[in-house]
Amino acid sequence: MLVLKRSEKKLPKYTYLGCVITRHRAASCRRICVPIDGIGACGRLAPHAMVSRIQAAIAVQQAESD
């Protein structure tokens, strides 16, 4: 008896699945979700949660002045 094993079909790394909130209709992040610890609803890094070093320095300066 010949038994064939099914191979798992994995998505290529370059495949973009889209936004969960827009039901994968958006080709890029629309910044709709509220990221938790920098991770969006799709499970990827949320670009709208990232803070540059200049933004971080401004926040520190404002916190010190208050």
C-alpha positions as CSV (number, residue, x, y, z in Angstrom):
1,M,0.0,0.0,0.0
2,L,1.4,3.4,-1.0
3,V,0.8,6.2,1.5
4,L,1.3,9.7,0.3
5,K,2.0,12.5,2.8
6,R,0.5,15.9,2.2
7,S,3.0,18.7,2.3
8,E,2.1,21.9,4.1
9,K,1.5,24.8,1.8
10,K,3.2,27.8,3.4
11,L,2.8,31.3,2.2
12,P,5.9,32.9,0.8
13,K,7.4,35.6,3.1
14,Y,6.8,38.3,0.5
15,T,3.0,37.7,0.6
16,Y,1.0,40.5,2.2
17,L,-2.2,39.4,3.8
18,G,-3.7,42.8,4.4
19,C,-5.5,44.4,7.3
20,V,-7.8,42.4,9.5
21,I,-10.1,45.3,10.2
22,T,-10.6,46.2,6.6
23,R,-11.1,42.5,5.8
24,H,-7.9,42.4,3.7
25,R,-9.1,45.0,1.2
26,A,-6.4,47.5,2.0
27,A,-3.0,46.9,0.5
28,S,-1.2,48.8,3.3
29,C,-1.8,49.6,6.9
30,R,-4.6,52.2,7.3
31,R,-3.7,52.8,10.9
32,I,-7.2,52.0,12.1
33,C,-6.5,49.5,14.9
34,V,-5.2,50.3,18.4
35,P,-1.8,48.6,18.7
36,I,-1.0,46.7,21.9
37,D,2.7,46.9,22.7
38,G,3.5,47.9,19.2
39,I,1.6,44.9,17.6
40,G,-1.5,45.6,15.5
41,A,-4.6,43.5,15.2
42,C,-3.0,41.6,12.2
43,G,-0.2,40.4,14.5
44,R,2.5,42.4,12.7
45,L,4.4,45.5,13.9
46,A,2.1,48.5,13.7
47,P,3.8,51.4,11.9
48,H,1.6,53.9,13.7
49,A,2.9,52.6,17.1
50,M,6.5,53.2,16.2
51,V,8.2,56.3,17.7
52,S,11.3,57.8,16.3
53,R,14.1,59.0,18.5
54,I,13.2,62.6,17.9
55,Q,9.6,61.9,19.0
56,A,10.9,60.1,22.1
57,A,13.2,63.0,23.0
58,I,10.3,65.5,22.6
59,A,8.1,63.3,24.9
60,V,10.9,63.1,27.5
61,Q,11.4,66.9,27.4
62,Q,7.7,67.5,27.8
63,A,7.5,65.1,30.7
64,E,10.4,66.9,32.4
65,S,8.8,70.3,32.0
66,D,5.5,69.2,33.6
